[in-house]
Amino acid sequence: MPGACSRIALAACALAACGGEPSFVAPTGPLPDALSELGLGFGEEPPAPLARYTPRWPLWSSGSDKARLLYLPAPIDTSAPDRWRFPPGTMLFKTFSYELGPETHRPVETRVLRLLDTGWEYSVYLWEANGSDAHLIDLGASVVVELVDERGMTFEHRVPSRLDCRTCHESARVPVLGFSELQLDDATLAELDAAGLRSVPSPSPQRIEHPDPATRDVIGLFQGNCVHCHHGGAGASASFDLRHDVALDNIIDVPTMSSASAAGIRVVPGDPGSSILFLAFSGETDDPAIKPMPPLGVDRRDTEGIELVRGWIESLAEEP
């Protein structure tokens, strides 16, 4: 199994192929107060059998950097490619941090998603300002952390409440966001298969494909930022389907249809300023009926993403 432990050093791989005992032991009871009690520290290599992973199309969260870790106690049921079923005991960690200046990188929070026999549990560890450790907090209400960037500008990072966590994760078809066939690259999928951690390997994994690179990237941006709510399921927002294979048909010259945003056309070819989707994403509007999207994590806007979508909409006017 050459290279199988290089990136996906998960339970089956770490114990069966890599040898030795795991240095991370998943808690079966309540989570400890300090993240260090799980063997996790900021900027350190994760203990086996935790694995790092990176989605192809990540969610924007106010410009924060994110370090993601996964623990799998058993294989994932991947018989439905777009509805992976994770085994009880699965844990996902996502640490949010900001580069505030030269050699100044501050962690703010680590979110933990854990699958219990009763369902998914949402927890958050808040980091000390010096990055020495993080402590479990009550998610009864959101917590605002004030930060100062390298230009001396103050901005806020909002740690979500438990209701906020549930709103995003439980709106999705699968509560785990970012770890799926579509979101993982071929190398990571191959390593999962080599470790026996997918019940049904896919010889032709789902991919976002389009002959125009900008269009492909815009669809990918939707996948990472929008599809967990807008996926064609039940509910006012979910009925607006932005999944990669139908997104374009549902936005170009299509009127808005729910109370979630102002009346208008979602995407007007050649005219970002008249496109409700663009105005909601960019915030370039004073209309209170146009609600910011995504609804969380936009304390600082994604300027690169905004310019990508603006240029793409402008280019639509050039098509025959």
PyMOL commands that set and color helices and strands:
alter all, ss='L'
color gray80, all
select helices_A, chain A and resi 11-17+35-38+162-169+186-194+213-225+247-251+272-274+276-282+303-316
alter helices_A, ss='H'
color red, helices_A
select strands_A, chain A and resi 51-52+65-71+91-101+104-116+119-127+134-136+143-148+154-159
alter strands_A, ss='S'
color yellow, strands_A
deselect
rebuild
show_as cartoon
